Amino acid sequence: LISAGYRLQPVDGGIFFNRTVMLDAAGQSKASLPVLRELRSMIEHAGGTAMITWETLPAPTAQGRVMKAAEAKADLFISVFTGSKAPAAEYYYKSVQGEGLADAACRSFNELKAFGRKTCQARPGTEYVLMHTSMPALLLRLPGAMNISARDAAASLYGAIGKMLEKACLAYCPSATCRDYVTDLCAPS
């Protein structure tokens, strides 16, 4: 179909529809970009907007990446670092939504046995991007070698984000009329 000139149209992706997700390659390495590009494609196909903070070196500062997310009015900030010794999903300790996202991401990767015998652990983190974003944020630390492809890693993360958003909506949005920042994630657009 694509070679015949047809274009796939975005579908109503439920929780991702009309949502903005800022994706970030943590540090100064491009190693995370294949996973982030796959994840961006999945979110956009579901009717959401996904932006990557940078794709060419030099990478902006952490402050610059947080400002970019704020300017985009992102609903979520997902930062991925590839090259870690042990897999982990970090969140700001004051963020219930960030903690839920970290738990969901680790469960999803552990179910796939993505890291062999190593298991992903959700834990509080102190990275600048976690502490200074105004939206729920996650820093996912991936080992350099995984037992899954970039596409499978992105699919696992996509599922975890969706589960966390749905859980936040059920917990914080009992009706369609609630309108504060957290509950706006599940309010109809």
Residue pairs with C-beta under 8 A, 6 or more apart in sequence:
1 8
2 8
8 45
10 44
10 45
10 46
10 47
11 45
11 46
11 47
12 46
12 47
13 43
13 45
13 46
13 47
13 48
14 46
14 162
14 166
15 162
15 165
15 166
15 169
15 185
15 186
16 43
16 46
16 47
16 48
16 161
16 162
16 165
17 46
17 47
17 48
17 189
18 47
18 48
18 189
19 43
19 48
19 49
19 75
19 76
19 165
19 185
20 48
20 49
20 50
20 51
20 72
20 73
20 74
20 75
20 76
21 43
21 48
21 49
21 50
21 51
21 74
21 75
21 76
21 77
21 78
21 161
22 50
22 51
22 53
22 65
22 68
22 69
22 72
22 74
22 76
22 77
22 78
22 135
23 36
23 39
23 40
23 50
23 51
23 52
23 53
23 78
23 79
23 80
24 36
24 52
24 53
24 54
24 65
24 69
24 77
24 78
24 79
24 80
24 129
25 31
25 32
25 33
25 36
25 52
25 53
25 54
25 55
25 59
25 79
25 80
25 81
26 32
26 79
26 80
26 81
26 127
26 129
26 139
27 59
27 81
27 83
28 57
28 58
28 59
29 81
29 82
29 83
30 55
30 57
31 82
31 83
31 144
32 80
32 81
32 82
32 142
33 52
33 55
34 150
35 80
35 82
35 142
35 150
35 153
35 154
35 157
36 52
36 80
36 154
37 52
37 150
38 150
38 151
38 153
38 154
38 155
39 50
39 78
39 154
39 157
39 158
40 50
40 51
40 52
41 154
42 154
42 155
42 158
43 49
43 50
43 158
44 50
49 72
51 68
51 72
51 74
53 59
53 60
53 64
53 65
53 68
53 69
54 60
54 65
60 68
62 127
62 128
62 129
62 132
63 128
63 132
65 79
65 129
66 77
66 128
66 129
66 132
66 133
69 77
69 133
69 135
70 133
70 134
74 135
75 135
75 136
75 185
76 101
76 135
76 136
76 137
76 138
76 161
76 165
77 129
77 133
77 135
77 136
77 137
77 138
78 137
78 138
78 140
78 157
78 161
79 127
79 129
79 130
79 137
79 138
79 139
79 140
80 139
80 140
80 142
80 157
81 139
81 140
81 141
81 142
82 142
82 143
82 144
83 142
83 143
83 144
84 141
84 142
84 143
84 144
85 143
86 118
86 121
86 141
86 143
87 106
87 109
87 114
87 115
87 118
87 119
87 120
87 121
87 141
87 142
87 143
88 106
88 120
88 121
88 122
88 123
88 140
88 141
89 101
89 102
89 103
89 105
89 106
89 120
89 121
89 122
89 123
89 138
89 139
89 140
89 141
90 102
90 122
90 123
90 124
90 125
90 127
90 130
90 138
90 139
90 140
90 141
91 98
91 99
91 101
91 102
91 122
91 123
91 124
91 125
91 130
91 136
91 137
91 138
91 139
92 98
92 124
92 125
92 130
92 131
92 137
93 99
93 124
95 130
95 136
95 137
97 136
97 164
97 168
97 182
98 130
98 136
98 137
98 138
99 122
99 124
100 164
100 167
100 168
101 136
101 138
101 160
101 161
101 164
102 122
102 123
102 138
103 122
104 160
104 161
104 163
104 164
104 167
105 120
105 122
105 138
105 140
105 156
105 157
105 160
105 161
106 119
106 120
106 121
106 122
107 160
108 156
108 157
108 159
108 160
108 163
109 115
109 120
109 153
109 156
109 160
110 119
110 120
112 147
112 148
112 152
112 156
113 147
114 120
114 146
114 147
114 148
114 152
114 153
114 156
115 143
115 146
115 147
116 147
118 143
125 139
127 139
129 137
129 139
130 137
130 138
130 139
135 181
136 164
136 168
140 157
142 153
146 153
148 156
165 185
165 186
166 186
168 182
168 185
168 186
169 183
169 185
169 186
170 186
172 178
172 182
172 183
172 186
173 183
173 185
173 186
173 187
176 187
176 188
177 187
178 184
178 187
179 187
